[in-house]
């Protein structure tokens, strides 16, 4: 599903070079729930950008769902992002004046995919338990509900992976637990999920935790008993 081979990312700052990633190699099989952790400056945000095809590595090879995306053009990367990756961000990124259902439809609109668009968007909202809020504007929803709409929007194209960047960062404890239970349930239905977080209690929902420091993998562990199996 996801294979990273010797991924290096170097940024230039004037005359200086900063290596944000230094030879990262990972394999994430289909259906796995992986948390990527690390302190500020560890490289986790850069790795997220590479996995999400928002940035390209300086060196190395990246295979996503059978596609070698290491050296694609911007248009090709945009195609991959739209069809292979569902994004969930900390800030929800919903359009304020657009109702929930239309927010969920947006990836299909951008892709020019009009096949049963409304029905597919409603099905995605139903999958996150928000079909009754389809006609609500974002400011009429709680933070947890807005994030559920964002998850539905990420799912509507049936992507190969769901990439969640600090998805509970703007939520209270109760809403955070609801979102993590939702991600757990989606994973148990077979969805591949990559979660970026700095919170150990959030990472504990994942089956596997990869810890970064200074642009390298510090540890890569499978949870013997994941919290996602313990929380009802």
N, C-alpha and C positions, 0 to 999 in steps of 0.2 A: 504493500500500500504506500508507505513512505520510506524511502531509503536515502540517507544522507551519507556521502562518502567524502571525507576529508574537507568539509566545508570551512572555508576561511573567508572572512570579510574584513577588509582593510579600508579605513576611512582616511582621507588626507585632510590635515589641518595646517594649511600653509606649507611649510617645509617639512612638517612632521607627518608620520604615518601612525595611526592608531589601529591595532588589531583587535576588533570587537569579538571575532570568532577565530579560533586557532585550531583548525583541523578537527572539526566536530564530525563524528561518524555515529549514526543512529539508524536503527530499523524499527519501524512501528507497523506491526501487522494489522490487517483489516479487523475491525471490531474491538480494538484495544482502546482503553481510556488511560491516557498518559498525562501526567502533570509535569510541567517544566518549571522548576523553581530556581531561585538565586537572588542574591542581594542586588541592590542598585549597582550597575556597572558590570554585572556578571556576564552579560551578553544575551540574556533571555529575550529581551525585546527585539534585538537584532535577529536572533534565531526565529522568533515568531514572524518577523517580516520576510525572512527567507522562505519559511514553510508556507506562508500565506501568499507567496509570489508577489509581494509588495516591493521586494528588493532582490537583487541577484547577487550570488556570492562572487567574491573576487577570484577564488579558486575552489575547485571541488565539483562534485556531481550530485544532482538532486533528481530523484525519480519519484513522481507522484502519480499513483494509480496507472502505472504503465507509461507515463509521459516523462521524457527527460526534459526538465524545464530549466536546466542550468544556463542555457544561452539563448533563450527565446527572445523575440522582439517584444516591444511594449504591447502591441496589438495581440500577439499570441498569449502573453501573460494575462492580459485582460480577459481573453476568452477562457483561459484556465481558471482564473479567479471566479468568474461568473458561473461556471458550470461544475467545477470540481471542489470548490471551497465555500463553506458557509461560515460567515464571520459573526461573532458576538462580541461586542465591545463593552467596556466598563460604562461608557456614557450613553448607551442605548442607541444613539444616532437615529432616532425617529424624526420624521418630518412633522413639526409641531401642528401645522394646519391641515394635516391629512389624517383621516380616520384610520383606525387600526387595520382594517381589512386592506385598505389601499396601500398602507405602509408595507404590508406583507407582499402585496403584488409587485412592488417596485423592482426586484431583481428580474422578474419575468418581463416587465415592461422594457427595462434596459436591454435585455437579451432579444427583444422583438419576438418573444414567445407568447403567442396569444391563445394557445391550445388550452381551452377550459381554464383560463387564467383565474377567473373569480372562484370557480369551484376548487381549484388547487390551493388558492390562498385560504379559503374557508377551511379546507381539510387540514392545513398547517396550523391554523388557529385552534381548531378542534383538538389537534394532537397535543397542544400545550394547555388545554382546558380553558380557552378564552373565547369560544365561539359566541358567547352571550355578550361579549364586549366589542364585537366586530365594528359597530358603528360609533364607538367612542373615540374622541380625540386623545392624544397622549396626555394632555394636562387633566383629563378626566379619569386617569388611571393611576394606581399606586406605582411606586418604583418597581416593585416586584412584578406587577402586571406589565409595565412597560418593557421590562427585560424579557418577559415571556413573549411579548409581541416581537421583540428583536430575535428571539430564538426561532419563532415561527417563520420570520422573514429569512433567516439563515437556512431553514429547512426546505423552503418552498421549491427550490430547484433540485431537490434530492441530491445534495453534493456528496462527494466521496468522503470528505472529512468535515467535521465541525471544529472550527478553531475559535476558542473562547479566550479572550484577553482580559484577565482580571474581571470576570463577569459579575462578581459580587462586590466589587470595590465601592459602589455607590449605594449599597443596600444595607438595611439593618440586619440584625442577626436572624430574625425570623424569615425575612424575605430571602436572605442568603441561603438558608437551609432549604427553602422551597425550590430555588433555582438549582441547587446542587442535587436535590432529589430528582428534579426533572432531567438534568443531564445524566444522572445515573440510570434513570428509566430508559432514556434514549439509547444509551450504551447497551443496556440489556436487550434492547430490540435489534442490536447489531450495528449501531452507528459508531464509526470511528471518531474519537474525540481527543483533541489536543488542547490542554488547558494551561494557560500561563498564569501563575500566581506566586505571591510571596508569602501566603498564609498557610502554615502547616495544616490547620484544621480543614481548609478547603482542599488542599492537595490530598488529604487522607481519603477523599472520596474516590480517587483514581486507583486503578489496578497497579499502576507503575509510576514511580517518581524519578525523574531525571533532574539532578542538581548540577547547576553550572557555577563556576567561579573563574573569573578572569578569562572568559572565553573558551574554557575547556570543560569537559564533563568531569565533575568531581565524583559523582556516584550515580548509579543506575540500578534501581532496586524494584523488585516486584513485591507488592504488599502481601504478606502472608495471609492476613485477614483484613481486607479493605473495609473502611468505614461504610462504603456504599452497600455492603452486605449486612451491616449491623443496624443501620438507621431504618426504621419501618417507613 
